[in-house]
């Protein structure tokens, strides 16, 4: 048989007469009134407030950890800036040291190109009366090195 039958539950049969301690009843009106009530001493207080357990660090601990991480990061940025500044200064010092040599090479190249330019100018302007080779046409009295393309007549 199924588990829900009375044979599945050993022990005395729980009938209304057994519960109410009365031999038997003719009517439901003869039943004594049995009302549920609180247990002796009353019910335990009902917890209705929201109590979230404090798990994890406090706000002050989080603030201090964040401040510490920020401070450490800014310290590392400062160290990196010092290293970067030192490398930049080293690069500029190397450029300052090599600048006279580079300027000398550029001057040498300029003189060679200038001689070629004057020879080309003399060849082209040989038939123009009163033309002075190498004279500045602007007559400003100041010598300015020509722009890069000016020394190459073949580029014009």
C-alpha positions in Angstrom: 0.0 0.0 0.0 1.0 3.6 -0.3 2.8 5.6 2.3 -0.2 7.8 2.9 -2.4 5.1 4.4 -2.9 4.7 8.1 -0.9 1.5 8.1 2.2 3.5 7.3 1.9 5.4 10.6 2.3 3.1 13.7 0.9 4.1 17.0 -2.6 5.2 18.2 -5.0 6.6 15.8 -5.4 10.4 16.3 -9.1 11.0 16.3 -11.1 14.0 17.5 -12.1 12.0 20.6 -8.5 11.3 21.5 -7.4 14.9 21.0 -10.3 16.4 23.0 -10.3 13.7 25.6 -14.0 13.0 25.2 -15.4 9.6 24.5 -17.4 10.6 21.5 -19.6 13.3 20.1 -23.0 13.5 18.7 -22.6 16.9 17.1 -19.9 19.4 16.4 -21.7 21.7 18.7 -20.8 19.5 21.6 -17.1 20.1 21.0 -15.4 22.3 23.5 -14.0 25.5 22.1 -10.2 25.3 21.7 -8.6 28.4 20.7 -4.9 28.9 19.8 -3.1 31.4 21.9 0.5 32.4 22.7 2.7 30.0 24.5 3.3 30.6 28.2 5.6 33.6 28.6 4.6 35.0 25.2 6.1 34.9 21.8 9.7 35.9 21.2 10.0 39.5 19.8 9.8 39.7 16.1 12.9 41.1 14.4 11.7 43.6 11.9 14.7 46.0 11.7 17.1 45.5 8.9 20.4 44.3 10.4 23.0 43.8 7.7 26.1 42.1 9.2 29.2 44.2 8.8 31.3 42.1 6.4 34.5 43.5 5.0 36.7 46.5 6.0 35.3 49.7 7.4 35.0 53.0 5.5 38.1 54.3 7.2 40.1 51.3 6.3 39.0 51.6 2.6 39.9 55.3 2.7 43.3 54.7 4.1 44.0 51.9 1.7 43.0 54.1 -1.3 45.1 57.0 0.1 48.1 54.7 0.5 47.7 53.3 -3.0 47.4 56.8 -4.4 50.4 58.1 -2.5 52.5 55.1 -3.6 51.5 55.7 -7.2 52.3 59.4 -7.1 55.7 58.5 -5.5 56.3 56.1 -8.5 55.3 58.8 -10.9 57.7 61.2 -9.3 60.5 58.7 -9.5 59.7 58.1 -13.2 59.7 61.8 -13.9 63.2 62.2 -12.3 64.5 59.3 -14.5 62.8 60.7 -17.6 64.2 64.2 -16.9 67.7 62.8 -16.4 67.5 60.9 -19.7 66.2 64.0 -21.5 69.1 66.1 -20.1 71.6 63.4 -21.2 70.1 63.4 -24.7 70.3 67.2 -24.8 73.9 67.2 -23.5 74.9 64.7 -26.2 73.2 66.9 -28.8 75.1 70.0 -27.5 78.3 68.1 -27.6 77.9 67.0 -31.2 76.4 70.2 -32.4 79.8 71.9 -33.4 80.8 68.9 -35.5 77.4 68.8 -37.2 77.6 72.5 -37.8 81.1 72.2 -39.3 79.9 69.4 -41.6 76.9 71.6 -42.7 79.2 74.6 -43.3 81.5 72.5 -45.4 78.5 71.2 -47.5 77.2 74.8 -47.8 80.6 76.1 -49.0 80.8 73.4 -51.7 77.2 74.1 -52.8 77.7 77.8 -52.7 80.8 77.6 -55.0 78.7 75.4 -57.4 75.9 78.0 -57.2 78.2 80.9 -58.0 79.8 79.1 -60.9 76.3 78.3 -62.3 75.2 81.9 -61.7 78.4 83.2 -63.5 77.7 80.8 -66.4 74.1 81.8 -66.8 74.5 85.6 -66.3 77.8 86.0 -68.4 76.0 88.0 -71.1 74.3 90.4 -68.7 76.2 93.7 -68.5 76.9 95.0 -65.0 75.9 91.8 -63.2 78.1 91.0 -60.2 78.2 87.3 -59.3 77.2 86.5 -55.7 75.9 90.0 -54.9 72.7 90.1 -52.9 69.8 91.5 -55.0 68.0 92.7 -51.8 70.8 95.1 -50.7 69.9 94.8 -47.0 73.5 94.8 -45.9 73.0 91.6 -43.8 74.2 88.3 -44.9 71.6 85.5 -44.5 72.3 81.9 -45.6 70.1 81.0 -48.5 67.3 78.5 -47.9 68.1 74.9 -48.8 66.6 74.9 -52.2 68.3 78.1 -53.3 71.7 76.4 -53.6 70.4 73.9 -56.1 69.5 75.7 -59.4 68.6 72.3 -60.9 65.8 71.9 -58.4 64.0 75.2 -59.3 
